[in-house]
Amino acid sequence: MASPLATTDDRRPGEAGVKKDDDMPEGSTTMQREAGDDAKASGAHEIELKLLTDPATLARLVDAPIVLRNATSRGVVRRLEATYYDTPDAVIARHGGSLRVRRSGKQHVQTLKLAAQANPLQRPELETQVPDMALQLDALPLGDLGAPFETLQAADLGTVFTTRIRRHTKTVPFGGSVVELAFDEGELIAGERTEPVCEIELELKSGEVGALYELALSLLEQGSLRIGTQSKAERGYALAFGGHPRAGKAPASGIEPDDIADEVIAKTLTTCQRHVMANLMAAQHGRDLEGVHQLRVALRRLRTAISVFGREIPASTLQALVVDARRLASALGPARNWDVFQSTTIAEIEATNLPGIDFTDLKAATAPLRERGYEAARAVLLGPDCTGFLLSLGRVIERRSWRNDIGIEALAVLTQPGRDVADRALTRLSRKALKQGQHLRRLAPEARHELRLTLKKLRYAAEFFQPLFGETEVAQKYLKRMSRLQNVLGADNDATTTQSLLREVEASTSSPQVHRAIGAITGWQGRDCVETAKELKQTWELFTEARPFWS
């Protein structure tokens, strides 16, 4: 899921709405089919924030002071059951869909969810009431959907997984808004495999989205919580098919050429937030090596955005986020360094088949060091400080908090065209990079590192603001040349990082094979540094000749 909040379209006047099933992925647009009627868009608008916890904390938070003071009643307890169906080769899941029958009380509802279209947060669904938990495919207009749905037969489908949830709901007026709290405890079942469910869903019934974050922050003060980025359905399919969370790159910001500065800030911070949330699970699991990498990139992009805007909008609420983002990124550093060392540095040199060099023992020696890095990263990602940071980021975005603690001059900047603010920011970063890069080949390693960091900020800022100036060939050429220069400087920095890691490995073992492999890597990277120095001059000149697309 790209964002911690799930939304669907606004309900249209006169249309009935079916509440989104808590067993379905967030962000789905529901299509309701009532008895005897054709399926139609219900347009129900829902915004939810999911918090994961443990049973003891869940039981305690049901009666947390913030809940008791504001809840309209003691709430309602329901038991929800859902069965998901698919073919043996998971044809529905492979086409981005899911098919289930859910029982809530005496009602049974059959739902076919389809793949997301243009907006990944909105997924169409077809729903129909059925008499029991058995599939009734003829009640859905499958013939209108094309392959593979039009040829589905009930006889070809079997149970993939089920969900059994005890839900305690309470309605809580809070900060001028109304929030429904759903305390869910139960399990996902896929054959002999099970996975517990213990979470709180905060659904906005009316008012402002910022209330969800503020209420969540109040709950965080009472117990251990972390933001959930997967729906129960996504978790169920992963349990059944053995999948694992995948990393994701930064989504498009949606910035328009005529956006004012205030809107550019909001959209930029939102895309950074979505990028962070999309990689939390992958970073925790560690099976997709891009998870930690993309999470660190997302945090650097967020820090860059706040730094760029902070020059003209010096809001203290934004600066506080920078401190937390930097601390979180730093905790991920060791895990990322070992990932690069194992998957890139060793792999590339090993592929050359150097005579007399065996990297087997070296790879074995680095495995526990990498795992130690991931253990430290997980401890931080699952900790309260990370959850607090993510909730605070959401609150700042939804409340537009940067408007509140700035002077009149900064407030005036917020109403300026976004292009003007972007032009000043990009020009400032570009001049800084060009100044730092003077006499590039004679720069000390520390100075080269500072240049590399400035170029990263310039690149992220250029990517943020490019939509304000249009998708031009000039912009693509500029970004391409800057990216190539970053890669060359990055190779130089990787060699420095590798030497630090090798010293750590050396201290952990006396194996001759390991030390021989370390010597081979040191020599290989020494040769690479000579080649990099030759390439650096050319790539720098090409970059300095590229015309800035914002001029």
Beta strands, then each sheet from edge to edge (+ up, - down):
strand 1: 5-6
strand 2: 31-33
strand 3: 40-41
strand 4: 48-52
strand 5: 76-86
strand 6: 98-104
strand 7: 107-113
strand 8: 125-130
strand 9: 158-174
strand 10: 177-190
strand 11: 193-206
strand 12: 226-227
sheet 1: 1+ 4- 11+ 10- 9+ 5- 6+ 7- 8+ 2+ 3-
sheet 2: 1+ 4- 12+
end
